[in-house]
């Protein structure tokens, strides 16, 4: 999951996060979850919580948190913070290193292997520990404005032709809305020719390999040419949201917001590439069990485990999240459910092209230098080979 995608200004694409200054803990705080959901997601969460809490003595409270990574790092390091929070699986390895997660292997009653898909069950485990329960898969895919595009492109060459027709920066029109230097959003094409950012199994960096450089060049020529000059999330999203671009590369969390803004936003798989195939990063959305549960009262532990099990297995939640937010089910009973809708089917096709985001702690040292390297190429300050080699040297230095 992209960091930027949840750190945007209130109201962009229907996304809002609420700062909770002064609410990060204290003796009076009850059992609590943290999230940084969009407006639409938060509305459904409130409904689900009301149902879950009915008749319970120990109820679960929700707090919407802006800059959730920084807040979690600060709170959990101080022995404070929530009992659970929602995020993609890729923090599990580094949070294990930092002691921020709780192993609920002896507490959960669901059988992960029979309840969830294999990828989802594996994603929430690390070194034999169970650090959360999975509730959805997600990735970014192509979105198109059906009032501007009759049929979605099947190849990136077709997509470029359509973008050329609409791209007119001097008049505020662009070919594409895409957070332009965010590795999560670009990963499908960066890794399209067999290259990779990081090989988790072999603990190898791949950003300087020829196959990966070819992916950077594809992004340089076929993506960056058609986006606004400001690569940030908060500058890119409004372009599609305001009807000023035919395409967006984004995730299911933005879909409801685009449609609420009056855009006839439709979802399609990432267009194909000659000589390769898009291979985007995928995420498993997870209710994490935090270190707050180590010494928690029995009621708080029970409420947290009950919530995660209920949320990840409840049909109304699973189908509701799929229909309302394009969340791809990871519960085995609902993966091919007839009521999921077209949006989920399209996102699921793109997920099928992808690879899980690495959750290895070494990846924590990759993101920033790599994103800075992409920005140098985007801004014309360095070529792809030079920039990736420089970033690789910095990353290996950090690992040492």
C-alpha positions as CSV (number, residue, x, y, z in Angstrom):
1,X,0.0,0.0,0.0
2,X,1.2,3.4,-0.9
3,X,2.0,5.7,2.0
4,X,0.9,8.8,0.1
5,X,-2.5,7.4,-0.8
6,X,-3.7,7.8,2.8
7,X,-1.9,11.1,3.4
8,X,-3.9,13.5,1.3
9,X,-5.9,16.5,1.9
10,X,-9.5,16.2,3.2
11,X,-12.0,16.0,0.4
12,X,-9.8,14.9,-2.5
13,X,-11.5,12.0,-4.2
14,X,-13.8,11.7,-1.2
15,X,-10.8,10.9,1.1
16,X,-10.6,12.2,4.6
17,X,-8.4,11.5,7.6
18,X,-9.0,13.0,11.0
19,X,-6.2,14.1,13.3
20,X,-6.7,12.9,16.8
21,X,-4.5,15.1,18.9
22,X,-4.8,14.3,22.5
23,X,-6.6,11.0,21.8
24,X,-3.6,8.7,21.6
25,X,-4.1,7.0,24.8
26,X,-4.8,7.5,28.5
27,X,-6.4,5.6,31.3
28,X,-9.9,6.4,30.1
29,X,-9.5,5.1,26.6
30,X,-11.3,1.8,26.1
31,X,-10.5,-0.9,23.5
32,X,-9.7,1.0,20.4
33,X,-9.0,0.6,16.7
34,X,-7.3,3.1,14.5
35,X,-7.9,3.6,10.8
36,X,-7.4,6.2,8.1
37,X,-10.3,5.2,5.9
38,X,-12.0,7.4,3.3
39,X,-15.3,9.1,4.1
40,X,-17.2,6.2,2.4
41,X,-15.2,3.5,4.1
42,X,-15.6,5.2,7.5
43,X,-19.3,5.5,7.1
44,X,-19.6,1.7,6.6
45,X,-17.1,1.1,9.4
46,X,-19.4,3.0,11.8
47,X,-22.3,0.8,10.7
48,X,-20.3,-2.4,11.2
49,X,-19.1,-1.3,14.6
50,X,-22.6,-0.5,15.8
51,X,-23.6,-4.1,14.8
52,X,-20.6,-5.6,16.4
53,X,-20.9,-3.7,19.7
54,X,-24.5,-4.4,20.2
55,X,-25.0,-6.3,23.5
56,X,-21.2,-6.2,24.4
57,X,-20.0,-5.0,27.8
58,X,-16.6,-4.1,26.4
59,X,-17.3,-2.1,23.2
60,X,-14.8,-1.2,20.5
61,X,-14.2,2.4,19.7
62,X,-12.8,3.8,16.4
63,X,-10.4,6.7,15.9
64,X,-9.6,8.1,12.4
65,X,-5.9,9.0,12.4
66,X,-4.0,11.2,9.9
67,X,-0.4,10.3,9.3
68,X,-1.1,6.9,10.8
69,X,2.4,5.5,10.4
70,X,4.0,8.3,12.4
71,X,1.3,8.2,15.0
72,X,1.7,4.4,15.4
73,X,5.4,4.6,15.6
74,X,5.2,7.2,18.4
75,X,2.4,5.6,20.3
76,X,3.4,2.0,20.3
77,X,7.0,2.8,21.1
78,X,5.7,4.6,24.2
79,X,3.5,1.6,25.2
80,X,0.4,3.4,24.1
81,X,-1.9,3.3,21.0
82,X,-4.7,1.1,19.8
83,X,-5.3,-2.6,20.2
84,X,-5.8,-3.0,16.5
85,X,-5.5,-1.0,13.3
86,X,-6.2,-1.5,9.6
87,X,-3.4,-1.5,7.0
88,X,-1.8,-3.6,4.3
89,X,0.3,-6.6,5.4
90,X,3.6,-5.1,4.4
91,X,4.4,-3.6,7.8
92,X,4.3,-7.0,9.6
93,X,8.0,-7.8,9.2
94,X,9.3,-4.4,10.4
95,X,6.7,-4.2,13.2
96,X,7.9,-7.6,14.4
97,X,11.4,-6.3,14.5
98,X,10.3,-3.2,16.5
99,X,8.1,-5.2,18.9
100,X,4.9,-3.4,17.8
101,X,2.8,-6.5,17.1
102,X,1.2,-9.3,19.2
103,X,1.3,-13.0,18.3
104,X,-2.3,-14.1,18.6
105,X,-1.6,-17.7,17.5
106,X,-3.0,-19.0,20.8
107,X,-6.0,-16.7,20.8
108,X,-7.7,-16.8,17.4
109,X,-10.3,-19.5,16.9
110,X,-10.4,-19.4,13.0
111,X,-8.3,-21.7,11.0
112,X,-6.3,-19.5,8.7
113,X,-5.6,-22.1,6.1
114,X,-9.2,-23.2,5.6
115,X,-10.8,-19.8,6.1
116,X,-8.7,-17.5,3.9
117,X,-6.9,-17.7,0.6
118,X,-3.4,-19.1,0.8
119,X,-1.9,-15.7,-0.1
120,X,-3.9,-13.9,2.6
121,X,-3.2,-16.5,5.3
122,X,0.5,-16.3,4.6
123,X,0.5,-12.5,4.5
124,X,-0.5,-12.1,8.2
125,X,2.0,-14.5,9.5
126,X,5.7,-13.9,10.2
127,X,8.1,-16.5,11.6
128,X,5.2,-18.7,12.7
129,X,3.4,-15.9,14.5
130,X,-0.1,-14.6,13.7
131,X,0.0,-10.8,13.7
132,X,-3.4,-10.0,12.3
133,X,-6.3,-11.3,10.3
134,X,-6.9,-10.5,6.6
135,X,-10.0,-8.9,5.2
136,X,-9.4,-7.9,1.6
137,X,-6.9,-7.8,-1.2
138,X,-6.2,-4.7,-3.2
139,X,-4.0,-3.2,-5.9
140,X,-4.1,-0.3,-8.3
141,X,-5.6,-0.7,-11.7
142,X,-6.7,1.5,-14.6
143,X,-9.7,3.6,-14.2
144,X,-11.3,5.5,-17.1
145,X,-13.9,8.2,-17.5
146,X,-16.6,6.5,-19.6
147,X,-17.7,9.9,-20.8
148,X,-14.3,10.4,-22.4
149,X,-13.3,6.8,-23.3
150,X,-15.7,4.4,-25.1
151,X,-13.7,1.2,-24.4
152,X,-10.7,0.8,-22.1
153,X,-7.4,0.2,-23.9
154,X,-6.0,-3.3,-24.0
155,X,-2.4,-2.3,-24.5
156,X,-0.4,0.6,-23.2
157,X,0.2,1.8,-26.8
158,X,-3.6,2.1,-27.2
159,X,-3.7,4.0,-23.9
160,X,-1.0,6.4,-25.1
161,X,-3.0,7.1,-28.3
162,X,-6.0,8.1,-26.2
163,X,-3.9,10.2,-23.8
164,X,-2.4,12.1,-26.7
165,X,-5.9,13.1,-27.8
166,X,-6.7,14.7,-24.4
167,X,-3.3,15.9,-23.1
168,X,-3.3,19.7,-23.1
169,X,-1.5,20.9,-20.0
170,X,-1.7,24.6,-20.9
171,X,-5.5,24.3,-20.6
172,X,-5.5,22.1,-17.5
173,X,-6.1,18.9,-19.4
174,X,-4.0,15.8,-19.0
175,X,-3.8,12.3,-20.3
176,X,-3.5,10.6,-16.9
177,X,-3.8,10.9,-13.2
178,X,-1.3,8.8,-11.3
179,X,0.9,9.5,-8.3
180,X,3.9,9.7,-10.5
181,X,6.8,8.7,-8.2
182,X,5.1,6.4,-5.8
183,X,6.5,2.8,-6.3
184,X,3.2,1.2,-5.4
185,X,1.3,2.9,-8.2
186,X,4.1,2.3,-10.8
187,X,5.1,-1.2,-9.8
188,X,3.0,-2.9,-12.5
189,X,5.1,-1.3,-15.2
190,X,8.4,-1.0,-13.4
191,X,8.3,-4.8,-13.0
192,X,6.7,-5.6,-16.4
193,X,9.8,-7.0,-18.1
194,X,10.7,-9.6,-15.4
195,X,12.6,-7.1,-13.1
196,X,11.7,-6.6,-9.5
197,X,12.3,-4.0,-6.8
198,X,13.2,-6.5,-4.0
199,X,13.3,-10.3,-4.0
200,X,12.1,-11.1,-0.5
201,X,13.0,-14.8,-0.6
202,X,16.6,-14.2,-1.6
203,X,16.9,-10.8,0.1
204,X,18.2,-9.2,-3.2
205,X,17.7,-5.8,-4.6
206,X,16.8,-5.6,-8.3
207,X,16.4,-1.9,-9.3
208,X,19.7,-1.7,-11.2
209,X,19.1,-4.8,-13.4
210,X,18.6,-4.3,-17.1
211,X,15.0,-5.7,-17.0
212,X,14.1,-3.2,-14.3
213,X,15.7,-0.3,-16.1
214,X,13.6,-1.2,-19.1
215,X,10.5,-0.8,-16.8
216,X,11.7,2.6,-15.7
217,X,12.1,3.7,-19.3
218,X,8.6,2.5,-20.1
219,X,7.2,4.6,-17.2
220,X,9.3,7.5,-18.3
221,X,8.0,7.5,-21.9
222,X,4.4,6.2,-21.5
223,X,3.3,7.4,-18.1
224,X,5.2,10.5,-17.0
225,X,4.7,12.3,-20.3
226,X,1.0,12.6,-19.6
227,X,0.7,13.5,-15.9
228,X,0.8,16.9,-14.1
229,X,4.3,18.2,-13.2
230,X,3.6,17.8,-9.5
231,X,4.0,14.1,-8.8
232,X,2.3,14.1,-5.4
233,X,-0.9,12.3,-4.6
234,X,-2.8,15.4,-3.7
235,X,-2.0,17.0,-7.0
236,X,-2.7,14.0,-9.2
237,X,-6.0,12.8,-7.8
238,X,-8.0,16.0,-8.5
239,X,-7.1,15.8,-12.2
240,X,-9.3,12.7,-12.7
241,X,-11.8,13.7,-10.0
242,X,-12.5,17.0,-11.8
243,X,-13.0,15.4,-15.2
244,X,-9.7,16.7,-16.6
245,X,-8.1,13.4,-17.6
246,X,-9.5,10.3,-19.3
247,X,-7.5,7.8,-17.1
248,X,-6.3,7.3,-13.6
249,X,-4.1,4.6,-12.1
250,X,-5.5,4.2,-8.6
251,X,-7.0,1.8,-6.1
252,X,-10.5,0.8,-5.0
253,X,-10.4,3.3,-2.1
254,X,-10.8,6.2,-4.5
255,X,-13.6,4.7,-6.6
256,X,-16.6,5.8,-4.5
257,X,-15.1,9.3,-4.2
258,X,-14.7,9.7,-8.0
259,X,-18.3,8.6,-8.6
260,X,-19.6,10.9,-5.8
261,X,-17.9,13.7,-7.7
262,X,-20.0,12.9,-10.8
263,X,-17.3,11.0,-12.7
264,X,-18.5,8.0,-14.6
265,X,-15.5,6.1,-13.3
266,X,-15.1,2.5,-14.6
267,X,-12.4,0.0,-13.8
268,X,-10.3,-2.1,-16.2
269,X,-7.2,-4.2,-15.9
270,X,-3.8,-2.6,-16.4
271,X,-3.1,-2.4,-20.2
272,X,-0.7,-5.0,-21.5
273,X,2.9,-4.3,-22.6
274,X,4.6,-5.6,-25.7
275,X,7.4,-8.0,-24.6
276,X,6.2,-8.1,-21.0
277,X,3.3,-8.2,-18.7
278,X,2.2,-5.7,-15.9
279,X,3.2,-7.1,-12.5
280,X,1.8,-4.7,-9.8
281,X,2.3,-4.9,-6.1
282,X,-0.7,-6.3,-4.3
283,X,-1.6,-5.7,-0.7
284,X,-3.6,-7.8,1.9
285,X,-5.7,-5.5,4.1
286,X,-5.3,-6.6,7.6
287,X,-6.6,-5.9,11.1
288,X,-3.3,-5.9,13.0
289,X,-2.9,-7.1,16.6
290,X,-0.7,-4.6,18.3
291,X,1.7,-4.9,21.3
292,X,-0.9,-3.2,23.4
293,X,-2.5,-6.7,23.8
294,X,0.6,-8.1,25.6
295,X,-0.6,-6.9,28.9
296,X,-4.2,-6.1,28.1
297,X,-7.1,-7.1,30.2
298,X,-8.9,-10.2,29.2
299,X,-11.9,-8.2,28.0
300,X,-9.8,-6.0,25.7
301,X,-8.0,-9.0,24.2
302,X,-11.3,-10.8,23.7
303,X,-12.9,-7.8,22.0
304,X,-10.0,-7.3,19.7
305,X,-9.8,-10.9,18.6
306,X,-13.6,-11.1,18.3
307,X,-13.6,-8.0,16.1
308,X,-11.0,-9.3,13.7
309,X,-12.7,-12.7,13.4
310,X,-16.1,-11.2,13.0
311,X,-15.1,-8.5,10.4
312,X,-13.1,-11.0,8.3
313,X,-15.8,-13.7,8.2
314,X,-19.1,-11.7,8.3
315,X,-20.9,-11.9,4.9
316,X,-22.5,-8.5,5.2
317,X,-19.1,-6.9,5.8
318,X,-17.4,-8.9,3.0
319,X,-20.0,-8.3,0.4
320,X,-20.6,-4.7,1.5
321,X,-16.9,-3.8,1.2
322,X,-16.8,-5.5,-2.2
323,X,-19.8,-3.7,-3.6
324,X,-19.2,-0.3,-2.0
325,X,-15.4,-0.1,-2.1
326,X,-14.1,-2.6,-4.6
327,X,-12.5,-4.6,-1.9
328,X,-11.5,-8.1,-3.2
329,X,-12.6,-10.8,-0.7
330,X,-9.9,-13.1,0.7
331,X,-12.3,-15.4,2.5
332,X,-12.5,-18.6,0.6
333,X,-16.3,-18.7,0.6
334,X,-16.6,-15.4,-1.1
335,X,-13.7,-15.2,-3.6
336,X,-16.1,-16.0,-6.5
337,X,-19.4,-14.9,-5.0
338,X,-22.0,-13.9,-7.5
339,X,-22.8,-10.6,-5.7
340,X,-19.4,-9.1,-5.8
341,X,-20.0,-6.8,-8.8
342,X,-18.0,-5.8,-11.9
343,X,-15.6,-3.5,-10.0
344,X,-14.2,-6.3,-7.9
345,X,-13.9,-8.6,-10.9
346,X,-11.8,-6.0,-12.7
347,X,-9.5,-5.3,-9.7
348,X,-9.3,-9.1,-9.1
349,X,-8.0,-9.5,-12.6
350,X,-5.2,-7.0,-12.0
351,X,-4.4,-8.7,-8.6
352,X,-4.0,-11.9,-10.5
353,X,-1.2,-10.2,-12.5
354,X,0.6,-9.1,-9.4
355,X,3.0,-10.1,-6.6
356,X,2.5,-9.4,-2.9
357,X,4.3,-6.4,-1.5
358,X,7.4,-7.5,0.4
359,X,6.9,-7.5,4.2
360,X,10.6,-8.2,5.0
361,X,12.1,-5.6,7.4
362,X,14.9,-4.9,4.8
363,X,12.3,-3.3,2.6
364,X,11.9,-0.5,5.1
365,X,15.3,0.8,3.9
366,X,14.3,0.6,0.2
367,X,11.3,2.8,-0.2
368,X,12.7,6.3,0.4
369,X,15.9,6.1,-1.6
370,X,14.0,4.3,-4.4
371,X,11.3,6.9,-4.5
372,X,13.9,9.7,-4.5
373,X,15.6,7.9,-7.5
374,X,12.3,7.9,-9.4
375,X,11.8,11.5,-8.7
376,X,15.3,12.4,-10.1
377,X,14.3,10.7,-13.4
378,X,10.9,12.2,-13.4
379,X,12.4,15.7,-13.0
380,X,15.0,15.1,-15.6
381,X,17.9,15.4,-13.1
382,X,19.3,11.9,-14.0
383,X,18.8,9.1,-16.4
384,X,17.2,5.8,-15.3
385,X,20.5,3.8,-15.1
386,X,22.4,6.4,-13.3
387,X,19.6,7.1,-10.8
388,X,18.9,3.4,-10.0
389,X,22.5,2.6,-9.6
390,X,22.9,5.5,-7.1
391,X,19.8,4.4,-5.2
392,X,21.0,0.8,-5.1
393,X,24.3,1.9,-3.6
394,X,22.5,4.0,-0.9
395,X,20.1,1.1,0.0
396,X,22.9,-1.4,0.4
397,X,24.8,1.1,2.5
398,X,21.7,1.4,4.8
399,X,21.5,-2.4,5.0
400,X,25.0,-2.6,6.3
